Amino acid sequence: MTRSRAIYGCAGPVLSAAERGFFQDVRPWGFILFGRNIENPDQIRALVAALRESLEDHAAPILIDQEGGRVARLKPPLWAERPAAALFGALYAQNQERAREATYLNARLIAHDLSSLGINVDCLPVLDVPAPGAHDIIGDRAFAADPATVIDLGRAQIEGLMEGGVLPVMKHIPGHGRAGADSHMALPRVSATVEELSASDFVTFRSLDSCPIAMTAHVVYDSIDPQRPATTSPKVIRDVIRGEIGFEGLLMSDDLSMKALDGPLASRAKAALFAGCDLVLHCNGDMDEMKDVASEVKELDGLARRRSEQALAHLVAADPGFDPVAATARLAGLLEGRP
C-alpha cells in the first residue's frame, strides 16, 4: 500500500473533515498523539479508528510519547502514573536484577495501556547519557549517567514494549545527553570530541542497534558536522548513525516544528530526507505546516520502504494471558524493596 514518508499529528480529540481529507490525499506512514488529543479511553479508540480509516488500514502505526515521569500523554486518574527512567537507574545501583525486572514490567504495563487503545508505537526508550552541566531537558528521562546502566535497562524496556505488542523507538540518536539547550526551543551544540562521543554517547545506541526504530537528535556535533544538526546532516547519519553505530532500522526525525531547526517546514522536511532520514515527524497538527511538509515528502519506497516493512514485522500480538494486576503488584514490590 502506497504511503508517504511522514508522520503527522492532528489538532484535537476528534478528527475534522479537513484533516480526514488531507490524510486521505497525502497518505502518511503513521500518526502521533499528544495531550491535546486525549480525553478518555473510548474517545482515544474512536480517534485512532478514524485516523486509520482515513488510510483504509486498520493497523497503521499510531505513535505516542509515553515515557513515564514528566513525559506522559496518558495521565492519572484515568491511567496509572508511571515512574521516570531515573528511578529505575537508582534501583539498578542497589540491585541490578530487581531493576531489570522492574523496568521490564513497567514497560510491559505501558504497552498494555497503549495496546488497549489501539496505539502500537511508543517513542521510548530514551538512551541518552546525561552529562554534567547539560540542560535538564533529558534529566530524569535518562536511566543514568553510566552507559552500561542505560544499555541494560534500555534492553529490558525494549523487551517489555515489544512483548506487549508495541514497537519501541530509541531516542535521541546519536545522543542528546550533552546538549546545553532544549531543542524544542533552541539549537543545541555539543563540543565534545569524536572520541568522547564514541566512548559514551554513541555506545548506548550501538549496543541496542537492533531496536526497530530510532529518532534523531536535533543537535549539532561540532567535531563531526558543525554546520548541521544530526537530523539534517548527511555526514552524521551516514558516518555515525548508519556507520559507527551500525543502526540499520527505520530512522525517523524528531519533530520538524521544533525551534532547533530553521527555515520553512518544506525545507526542513527536504533536508531531513536528503540527509538520510526514512521518515519525517511533524507533531503540532497545524494544517498549513502539514501541507508545507507534504509538498516535499515523497512516496515511501526503496530502502526506506524495506526498513519500514522490517520494523513493522516486529509487531506481535501481546500475550492474552498477561495479568496487569499481578504485574502492577509485583512492580510495586520491586520498587519498594519487598521480597
C-alpha positions in Angstrom: 0.0 0.0 0.0 1.4 3.4 -1.0 2.5 5.7 1.9 4.4 8.9 2.1 7.5 9.3 4.3 5.8 11.4 7.0 4.1 11.1 10.4 1.6 13.7 11.4 -0.4 14.8 14.4 -3.9 16.2 14.5 -5.4 19.2 16.2 -7.8 17.9 18.8 -9.6 14.9 20.2 -11.8 14.4 17.1 -10.6 14.2 13.5 -12.0 17.0 11.5 -13.3 16.6 7.9 -10.4 18.7 6.6 -7.9 16.5 8.4 -9.5 13.3 7.2 -9.4 14.6 3.6 -5.8 15.7 3.9 -4.7 12.4 5.3 -6.6 10.5 2.6 -4.7 12.6 0.0 -1.2 12.5 1.4 -1.3 9.0 3.0 1.2 9.4 5.8 3.1 6.4 7.2 1.5 7.0 10.6 0.2 9.4 13.2 1.3 10.7 16.6 -0.9 11.6 19.6 -0.4 14.3 22.2 -2.2 15.6 25.3 -4.5 17.7 23.2 -5.8 14.5 21.6 -6.5 12.8 24.9 -9.8 12.8 26.8 -10.8 9.3 27.8 -10.2 5.7 26.6 -13.3 5.5 24.4 -12.6 8.8 22.7 -9.0 7.7 22.0 -10.1 4.5 20.5 -12.5 6.4 18.3 -9.8 8.8 17.2 -7.4 6.0 16.5 -10.0 4.3 14.4 -10.8 7.5 12.5 -7.1 8.0 11.7 -6.7 4.5 10.4 -9.9 4.7 8.4 -8.5 7.7 6.6 -5.8 5.4 5.3 -8.0 2.3 5.0 -5.5 0.5 7.1 -6.6 -0.9 10.5 -3.0 -1.5 11.5 -1.4 1.9 10.5 1.2 2.9 13.1 -0.1 5.2 15.9 2.7 6.7 17.9 2.8 8.4 21.3 5.4 9.7 23.8 4.6 7.6 26.9 7.8 7.5 28.8 6.7 7.9 32.4 7.6 10.8 34.7 7.2 14.2 33.2 6.7 12.9 29.6 3.4 11.1 29.6 0.4 11.8 27.4 -1.8 9.3 29.3 -2.1 10.6 32.9 -3.9 9.9 36.2 -6.7 9.5 37.1 -7.7 7.5 34.0 -4.3 5.9 33.7 -1.6 4.9 36.2 1.3 7.2 36.8 4.5 5.5 35.5 7.9 6.4 37.1 10.6 8.3 35.3 13.5 6.3 34.0 15.9 7.7 36.6 14.0 5.8 39.3 15.0 2.5 37.7 18.5 3.7 37.3 18.7 4.4 41.0 17.3 0.9 41.8 19.9 -0.6 39.4 22.7 0.9 41.6 21.3 -1.0 44.5 20.2 -4.2 42.9 20.6 -4.9 39.1 18.3 -7.9 38.9 15.4 -6.1 40.6 15.9 -3.0 38.4 15.9 -5.1 35.2 12.7 -6.8 36.2 11.1 -3.6 37.3 12.0 -1.8 34.1 10.6 -4.7 32.0 7.4 -4.9 34.0 6.9 -1.1 33.8 7.4 -1.2 30.0 5.1 -4.2 29.7 2.4 -2.3 31.6 2.9 0.8 29.4 2.4 -1.4 26.4 -0.7 -2.9 28.0 -2.1 0.6 28.4 -1.3 1.6 24.8 -2.4 -1.6 23.0 -5.8 -1.5 24.8 -6.3 1.9 23.0 -5.0 0.8 19.6 -1.7 2.6 19.9 1.2 0.4 18.7 4.4 2.6 18.7 5.9 4.2 21.8 8.7 6.8 21.5 10.8 5.0 24.1 13.4 4.1 25.3 15.4 7.3 26.0 19.0 6.1 25.5 20.7 9.5 26.0 23.5 9.6 28.6 23.3 12.9 30.5 26.5 14.8 31.1 27.2 17.3 34.0 26.2 20.8 33.2 23.8 19.8 30.3 20.3 21.2 30.0 17.8 19.2 32.1 15.5 18.6 29.1 16.8 15.0 29.3 17.5 14.8 33.1 15.4 12.1 34.8 14.2 10.9 31.4 17.5 9.1 31.2 18.2 6.0 33.3 21.6 7.1 34.5 24.9 8.8 33.5 26.5 5.4 33.2 26.2 3.9 29.7 26.2 0.4 30.9 23.2 1.0 33.1 21.4 2.7 30.2 22.1 -0.3 27.9 20.9 -2.9 30.4 17.7 -1.1 31.4 17.1 0.1 27.8 17.2 -3.5 26.6 14.7 -4.5 29.3 12.4 -1.6 28.3 12.5 -2.6 24.6 11.7 -6.2 25.5 8.7 -5.1 27.7 7.2 -2.9 25.0 7.7 -5.4 22.2 6.2 -8.3 24.2 3.2 -6.1 24.9 2.6 -5.6 21.1 4.1 -2.1 20.9 7.1 -1.1 18.8 9.9 0.9 20.6 11.6 4.0 19.2 15.0 4.6 20.7 15.9 8.3 21.1 17.6 10.7 20.5 20.2 9.1 18.2 23.2 9.6 18.3 22.8 11.3 21.7 21.2 14.3 23.3 22.7 13.9 26.8 25.4 16.6 26.4 23.1 19.3 24.9 23.2 22.6 26.7 19.8 23.7 25.3 16.3 22.3 24.9 16.0 21.5 21.2 12.3 22.4 21.5 13.4 26.0 22.0 16.9 26.4 20.5 19.6 24.5 18.6 22.0 22.8 21.0 25.7 22.5 20.1 27.9 19.8 21.5 31.7 20.5 21.5 32.9 17.1 22.7 35.4 15.3 20.6 34.5 12.3 18.4 36.4 10.1 20.8 34.4 11.3 23.8 31.1 10.9 22.0 32.1 7.4 20.8 33.0 6.3 24.3 29.8 7.4 25.9 27.0 9.0 23.9 27.1 6.6 20.9 27.7 3.4 22.8 24.2 3.0 24.1 22.7 3.2 20.6 25.4 0.9 19.2 24.7 -1.7 21.9 21.0 -1.7 21.2 21.1 -1.2 17.4 18.6 -4.0 16.8 15.8 -1.7 18.1 13.4 -1.5 15.1 13.0 2.3 15.0 15.2 5.3 16.1 14.5 9.0 16.4 17.2 11.6 15.5 18.5 14.3 17.8 18.2 18.0 16.7 21.8 18.5 18.0 24.9 19.9 16.3 28.1 17.9 17.0 30.9 20.3 16.2 33.5 17.6 15.8 31.5 15.8 13.2 29.4 18.4 11.3 29.5 21.9 12.7 27.0 23.2 10.1 24.0 20.9 10.6 22.2 19.1 13.4 22.1 15.3 13.2 18.6 15.3 11.7 19.7 17.2 8.6 23.3 16.1 8.4 24.2 13.5 5.8 27.6 13.1 7.5 26.1 12.3 10.9 23.5 9.9 9.5 25.9 8.2 7.1 29.1 8.1 9.2 27.7 7.8 12.7 24.2 6.5 12.8 24.5 4.1 9.9 28.2 3.8 10.1 29.8 3.7 13.6 26.6 2.9 15.5 25.5 0.4 12.8 21.8 1.1 13.0 20.1 -0.5 10.1 16.5 0.0 11.2 13.9 2.7 10.4 15.1 6.2 11.1 12.7 9.0 11.8 13.3 12.6 12.5 12.4 14.3 15.7 9.6 16.9 15.3 10.3 19.2 12.4 8.4 22.1 14.1 10.9 22.3 17.0 12.8 25.6 17.2 16.2 23.8 16.9 15.5 23.8 13.1 15.1 26.8 11.0 13.6 27.7 7.6 10.3 26.8 6.1 8.8 23.5 7.1 9.1 22.2 3.5 12.8 22.9 3.5 13.2 21.2 6.9 11.5 18.1 5.6 13.5 18.1 2.4 16.8 18.5 4.3 16.0 15.7 6.7 15.0 13.2 4.0 18.0 14.2 1.9 20.3 13.6 4.9 19.1 10.1 5.2 16.0 10.0 7.5 13.5 7.5 6.3 10.6 9.4 7.8 9.9 12.9 9.0 7.8 13.7 12.0 5.5 16.7 12.3 3.6 16.9 15.6 1.6 20.1 16.2 -1.4 19.4 13.9 -1.2 22.8 12.2 -2.8 22.2 8.8 -0.8 24.8 6.9 2.5 23.4 8.3 1.5 19.9 7.4 0.7 21.0 3.8 4.2 22.5 3.6 5.8 19.3 4.8 3.7 17.2 2.5 4.9 19.3 -0.5 8.4 17.9 -0.1 7.6 14.4 1.2 7.7 11.7 -1.4 6.4 8.1 -1.5 7.9 5.6 0.8 9.9 3.4 -1.5 13.3 1.7 -2.0 15.4 1.1 1.1 13.2 3.3 3.3 10.2 1.1 2.5 12.2 -2.1 3.2 13.2 -0.7 6.6 9.6 0.2 7.3 8.5 -3.4 6.4 11.2 -4.8 8.6 10.3 -2.6 11.6 6.6 -3.4 11.3 7.3 -7.1 11.1 8.4 -6.9 14.7 4.8 -6.1 15.8 3.4 -9.2 17.5 0.2 -9.7 19.4 0.5 -9.4 23.1 0.1 -12.5 25.3 -3.6 -12.6 26.2 -2.6 -14.3 29.4 -0.7 -11.2 30.8 -2.1 -10.2 34.1 -1.8 -6.4 34.6 -3.0 -6.6 38.2 -0.3 -9.1 39.2 2.3 -7.2 37.2 1.4 -4.0 39.0 1.7 -5.6 42.4 5.0 -7.2 41.5 6.3 -3.9 40.2 5.3 -2.1 43.4 7.1 -4.7 45.4 10.3 -4.4 43.4 10.3 -0.6 43.7 9.6 -0.7 47.4 12.2 -3.4 48.0 9.8 -6.1 49.1 10.8 -9.8 48.5 
